[in-house]
Amino acid sequence: MGKVKHLNPVLSSSNKKTIDPQKRKVRSDKLHDIKIPVDEPMDMILRRESRRYWNGSKTAFGTEILLFGLEQMLVYPDVTYTDQPYTVHCKVDHETYQKIGNYAADWKCSVRKAAHRIFIEAYKKRQLGGVTDGEI
C-alpha cells in the first residue's frame, strides 16, 4: 500500500517545522481607555459642551476634565460609585494611567472607580453649564 493521501492536507500531520509567532511590540504612545459612568443630565451637558468646544468629541472633552482634576486638584472627596447606562471615555497615556493607579491603590479600589472619583470632583470644580470661551 504506499503513502496515504489525505483529502485535506492541513489536517494531516507532517514533519514540517512550525514557525513560532513573534511577539508584537507595544507602541510607546499607546493610550489607555477608561470608561467612567455618568448620569443622564451630566451626559447631556458633556455632549453639549463637547460640541461647542471640541467639535463633537465627548472623549476628548472627558479626557480634558480628568486631566484638569489630576493636575489642578489635590483633594478628592469620596463619591458613591454606581454603574450607569451612560459613560464617558477618557484616553490617557501610560504615565497618567499609573498616577490614577496609585490613587486607586491608596483608596483600595479599581482604576475605574478612582478615575470616576477624580472625574466627578473635577466636573464639579469646572462648573459646566455656564462656561465662557476663555475657561476651556
MODELLER restraints for C-alpha pairs under 7 A, 6 or more apart:
rsr = mdl.restraints
at = mdl.atoms
rsr.add(forms.Gaussian(group=physical.xy_distance, feature=features.Distance(at['CA:6:A'], at['CA:12:A']), mean=6.60, stdev=0.5))
rsr.add(forms.Gaussian(group=physical.xy_distance, feature=features.Distance(at['CA:29:A'], at['CA:93:A']), mean=6.95, stdev=0.5))
rsr.add(forms.Gaussian(group=physical.xy_distance, feature=features.Distance(at['CA:30:A'], at['CA:93:A']), mean=6.61, stdev=0.5))
rsr.add(forms.Gaussian(group=physical.xy_distance, feature=features.Distance(at['CA:31:A'], at['CA:91:A']), mean=5.69, stdev=0.5))
rsr.add(forms.Gaussian(group=physical.xy_distance, feature=features.Distance(at['CA:31:A'], at['CA:92:A']), mean=5.28, stdev=0.5))
rsr.add(forms.Gaussian(group=physical.xy_distance, feature=features.Distance(at['CA:31:A'], at['CA:93:A']), mean=4.68, stdev=0.5))
rsr.add(forms.Gaussian(group=physical.xy_distance, feature=features.Distance(at['CA:31:A'], at['CA:94:A']), mean=6.58, stdev=0.5))
rsr.add(forms.Gaussian(group=physical.xy_distance, feature=features.Distance(at['CA:32:A'], at['CA:91:A']), mean=5.42, stdev=0.5))
rsr.add(forms.Gaussian(group=physical.xy_distance, feature=features.Distance(at['CA:32:A'], at['CA:92:A']), mean=5.32, stdev=0.5))
rsr.add(forms.Gaussian(group=physical.xy_distance, feature=features.Distance(at['CA:32:A'], at['CA:93:A']), mean=6.08, stdev=0.5))
rsr.add(forms.Gaussian(group=physical.xy_distance, feature=features.Distance(at['CA:32:A'], at['CA:94:A']), mean=6.75, stdev=0.5))
rsr.add(forms.Gaussian(group=physical.xy_distance, feature=features.Distance(at['CA:32:A'], at['CA:97:A']), mean=6.92, stdev=0.5))
rsr.add(forms.Gaussian(group=physical.xy_distance, feature=features.Distance(at['CA:33:A'], at['CA:89:A']), mean=6.42, stdev=0.5))
rsr.add(forms.Gaussian(group=physical.xy_distance, feature=features.Distance(at['CA:33:A'], at['CA:90:A']), mean=5.69, stdev=0.5))
rsr.add(forms.Gaussian(group=physical.xy_distance, feature=features.Distance(at['CA:33:A'], at['CA:91:A']), mean=4.60, stdev=0.5))
rsr.add(forms.Gaussian(group=physical.xy_distance, feature=features.Distance(at['CA:33:A'], at['CA:92:A']), mean=6.68, stdev=0.5))
rsr.add(forms.Gaussian(group=physical.xy_distance, feature=features.Distance(at['CA:34:A'], at['CA:89:A']), mean=5.63, stdev=0.5))
rsr.add(forms.Gaussian(group=physical.xy_distance, feature=features.Distance(at['CA:34:A'], at['CA:90:A']), mean=5.17, stdev=0.5))
rsr.add(forms.Gaussian(group=physical.xy_distance, feature=features.Distance(at['CA:34:A'], at['CA:91:A']), mean=6.39, stdev=0.5))
rsr.add(forms.Gaussian(group=physical.xy_distance, feature=features.Distance(at['CA:34:A'], at['CA:112:A']), mean=6.38, stdev=0.5))
rsr.add(forms.Gaussian(group=physical.xy_distance, feature=features.Distance(at['CA:35:A'], at['CA:87:A']), mean=5.98, stdev=0.5))
rsr.add(forms.Gaussian(group=physical.xy_distance, feature=features.Distance(at['CA:35:A'], at['CA:88:A']), mean=5.65, stdev=0.5))
rsr.add(forms.Gaussian(group=physical.xy_distance, feature=features.Distance(at['CA:35:A'], at['CA:89:A']), mean=4.60, stdev=0.5))
rsr.add(forms.Gaussian(group=physical.xy_distance, feature=features.Distance(at['CA:35:A'], at['CA:90:A']), mean=6.45, stdev=0.5))
rsr.add(forms.Gaussian(group=physical.xy_distance, feature=features.Distance(at['CA:35:A'], at['CA:112:A']), mean=6.87, stdev=0.5))
rsr.add(forms.Gaussian(group=physical.xy_distance, feature=features.Distance(at['CA:36:A'], at['CA:87:A']), mean=5.26, stdev=0.5))
rsr.add(forms.Gaussian(group=physical.xy_distance, feature=features.Distance(at['CA:36:A'], at['CA:88:A']), mean=5.12, stdev=0.5))
rsr.add(forms.Gaussian(group=physical.xy_distance, feature=features.Distance(at['CA:36:A'], at['CA:89:A']), mean=6.29, stdev=0.5))
rsr.add(forms.Gaussian(group=physical.xy_distance, feature=features.Distance(at['CA:36:A'], at['CA:112:A']), mean=6.59, stdev=0.5))
rsr.add(forms.Gaussian(group=physical.xy_distance, feature=features.Distance(at['CA:36:A'], at['CA:116:A']), mean=5.50, stdev=0.5))
rsr.add(forms.Gaussian(group=physical.xy_distance, feature=features.Distance(at['CA:37:A'], at['CA:83:A']), mean=5.87, stdev=0.5))
rsr.add(forms.Gaussian(group=physical.xy_distance, feature=features.Distance(at['CA:37:A'], at['CA:84:A']), mean=5.20, stdev=0.5))
rsr.add(forms.Gaussian(group=physical.xy_distance, feature=features.Distance(at['CA:37:A'], at['CA:86:A']), mean=5.83, stdev=0.5))
rsr.add(forms.Gaussian(group=physical.xy_distance, feature=features.Distance(at['CA:37:A'], at['CA:87:A']), mean=4.26, stdev=0.5))
rsr.add(forms.Gaussian(group=physical.xy_distance, feature=features.Distance(at['CA:37:A'], at['CA:88:A']), mean=6.39, stdev=0.5))
rsr.add(forms.Gaussian(group=physical.xy_distance, feature=features.Distance(at['CA:38:A'], at['CA:84:A']), mean=5.97, stdev=0.5))
rsr.add(forms.Gaussian(group=physical.xy_distance, feature=features.Distance(at['CA:38:A'], at['CA:86:A']), mean=5.52, stdev=0.5))
rsr.add(forms.Gaussian(group=physical.xy_distance, feature=features.Distance(at['CA:38:A'], at['CA:87:A']), mean=5.45, stdev=0.5))
rsr.add(forms.Gaussian(group=physical.xy_distance, feature=features.Distance(at['CA:38:A'], at['CA:88:A']), mean=6.97, stdev=0.5))
rsr.add(forms.Gaussian(group=physical.xy_distance, feature=features.Distance(at['CA:39:A'], at['CA:84:A']), mean=6.14, stdev=0.5))
rsr.add(forms.Gaussian(group=physical.xy_distance, feature=features.Distance(at['CA:39:A'], at['CA:86:A']), mean=6.21, stdev=0.5))
rsr.add(forms.Gaussian(group=physical.xy_distance, feature=features.Distance(at['CA:40:A'], at['CA:86:A']), mean=6.59, stdev=0.5))
rsr.add(forms.Gaussian(group=physical.xy_distance, feature=features.Distance(at['CA:43:A'], at['CA:86:A']), mean=6.70, stdev=0.5))
rsr.add(forms.Gaussian(group=physical.xy_distance, feature=features.Distance(at['CA:45:A'], at['CA:129:A']), mean=6.57, stdev=0.5))
rsr.add(forms.Gaussian(group=physical.xy_distance, feature=features.Distance(at['CA:46:A'], at['CA:58:A']), mean=6.55, stdev=0.5))
rsr.add(forms.Gaussian(group=physical.xy_distance, feature=features.Distance(at['CA:47:A'], at['CA:58:A']), mean=5.99, stdev=0.5))
rsr.add(forms.Gaussian(group=physical.xy_distance, feature=features.Distance(at['CA:50:A'], at['CA:56:A']), mean=5.11, stdev=0.5))
rsr.add(forms.Gaussian(group=physical.xy_distance, feature=features.Distance(at['CA:50:A'], at['CA:57:A']), mean=5.73, stdev=0.5))
rsr.add(forms.Gaussian(group=physical.xy_distance, feature=features.Distance(at['CA:50:A'], at['CA:58:A']), mean=5.28, stdev=0.5))
rsr.add(forms.Gaussian(group=physical.xy_distance, feature=features.Distance(at['CA:50:A'], at['CA:61:A']), mean=5.73, stdev=0.5))
rsr.add(forms.Gaussian(group=physical.xy_distance, feature=features.Distance(at['CA:51:A'], at['CA:57:A']), mean=6.88, stdev=0.5))
rsr.add(forms.Gaussian(group=physical.xy_distance, feature=features.Distance(at['CA:54:A'], at['CA:60:A']), mean=6.98, stdev=0.5))
rsr.add(forms.Gaussian(group=physical.xy_distance, feature=features.Distance(at['CA:54:A'], at['CA:61:A']), mean=6.48, stdev=0.5))
rsr.add(forms.Gaussian(group=physical.xy_distance, feature=features.Distance(at['CA:59:A'], at['CA:88:A']), mean=6.37, stdev=0.5))
rsr.add(forms.Gaussian(group=physical.xy_distance, feature=features.Distance(at['CA:59:A'], at['CA:89:A']), mean=5.07, stdev=0.5))
rsr.add(forms.Gaussian(group=physical.xy_distance, feature=features.Distance(at['CA:59:A'], at['CA:90:A']), mean=5.58, stdev=0.5))
rsr.add(forms.Gaussian(group=physical.xy_distance, feature=features.Distance(at['CA:62:A'], at['CA:88:A']), mean=6.23, stdev=0.5))
rsr.add(forms.Gaussian(group=physical.xy_distance, feature=features.Distance(at['CA:62:A'], at['CA:89:A']), mean=6.66, stdev=0.5))
rsr.add(forms.Gaussian(group=physical.xy_distance, feature=features.Distance(at['CA:62:A'], at['CA:90:A']), mean=5.67, stdev=0.5))
rsr.add(forms.Gaussian(group=physical.xy_distance, feature=features.Distance(at['CA:63:A'], at['CA:90:A']), mean=4.47, stdev=0.5))
rsr.add(forms.Gaussian(group=physical.xy_distance, feature=features.Distance(at['CA:63:A'], at['CA:91:A']), mean=6.05, stdev=0.5))
rsr.add(forms.Gaussian(group=physical.xy_distance, feature=features.Distance(at['CA:65:A'], at['CA:119:A']), mean=6.54, stdev=0.5))
rsr.add(forms.Gaussian(group=physical.xy_distance, feature=features.Distance(at['CA:65:A'], at['CA:122:A']), mean=6.18, stdev=0.5))
rsr.add(forms.Gaussian(group=physical.xy_distance, feature=features.Distance(at['CA:65:A'], at['CA:123:A']), mean=6.49, stdev=0.5))
rsr.add(forms.Gaussian(group=physical.xy_distance, feature=features.Distance(at['CA:66:A'], at['CA:118:A']), mean=6.63, stdev=0.5))
rsr.add(forms.Gaussian(group=physical.xy_distance, feature=features.Distance(at['CA:66:A'], at['CA:119:A']), mean=5.01, stdev=0.5))
rsr.add(forms.Gaussian(group=physical.xy_distance, feature=features.Distance(at['CA:66:A'], at['CA:122:A']), mean=6.67, stdev=0.5))
rsr.add(forms.Gaussian(group=physical.xy_distance, feature=features.Distance(at['CA:68:A'], at['CA:122:A']), mean=6.61, stdev=0.5))
rsr.add(forms.Gaussian(group=physical.xy_distance, feature=features.Distance(at['CA:69:A'], at['CA:118:A']), mean=5.91, stdev=0.5))
rsr.add(forms.Gaussian(group=physical.xy_distance, feature=features.Distance(at['CA:69:A'], at['CA:119:A']), mean=6.44, stdev=0.5))
rsr.add(forms.Gaussian(group=physical.xy_distance, feature=features.Distance(at['CA:69:A'], at['CA:122:A']), mean=4.56, stdev=0.5))
rsr.add(forms.Gaussian(group=physical.xy_distance, feature=features.Distance(at['CA:76:A'], at['CA:117:A']), mean=6.79, stdev=0.5))
rsr.add(forms.Gaussian(group=physical.xy_distance, feature=features.Distance(at['CA:76:A'], at['CA:118:A']), mean=6.22, stdev=0.5))
rsr.add(forms.Gaussian(group=physical.xy_distance, feature=features.Distance(at['CA:76:A'], at['CA:121:A']), mean=6.36, stdev=0.5))
rsr.add(forms.Gaussian(group=physical.xy_distance, feature=features.Distance(at['CA:78:A'], at['CA:117:A']), mean=6.78, stdev=0.5))
rsr.add(forms.Gaussian(group=physical.xy_distance, feature=features.Distance(at['CA:79:A'], at['CA:117:A']), mean=6.07, stdev=0.5))
rsr.add(forms.Gaussian(group=physical.xy_distance, feature=features.Distance(at['CA:81:A'], at['CA:113:A']), mean=6.81, stdev=0.5))
rsr.add(forms.Gaussian(group=physical.xy_distance, feature=features.Distance(at['CA:100:A'], at['CA:111:A']), mean=6.33, stdev=0.5))
rsr.add(forms.Gaussian(group=physical.xy_distance, feature=features.Distance(at['CA:100:A'], at['CA:114:A']), mean=6.56, stdev=0.5))
rsr.add(forms.Gaussian(group=physical.xy_distance, feature=features.Distance(at['CA:100:A'], at['CA:115:A']), mean=6.45, stdev=0.5))
rsr.add(forms.Gaussian(group=physical.xy_distance, feature=features.Distance(at['CA:101:A'], at['CA:111:A']), mean=5.46, stdev=0.5))
rsr.add(forms.Gaussian(group=physical.xy_distance, feature=features.Distance(at['CA:103:A'], at['CA:114:A']), mean=6.47, stdev=0.5))
rsr.add(forms.Gaussian(group=physical.xy_distance, feature=features.Distance(at['CA:104:A'], at['CA:110:A']), mean=5.63, stdev=0.5))
rsr.add(forms.Gaussian(group=physical.xy_distance, feature=features.Distance(at['CA:104:A'], at['CA:111:A']), mean=5.36, stdev=0.5))
rsr.add(forms.Gaussian(group=physical.xy_distance, feature=features.Distance(at['CA:104:A'], at['CA:114:A']), mean=5.17, stdev=0.5))
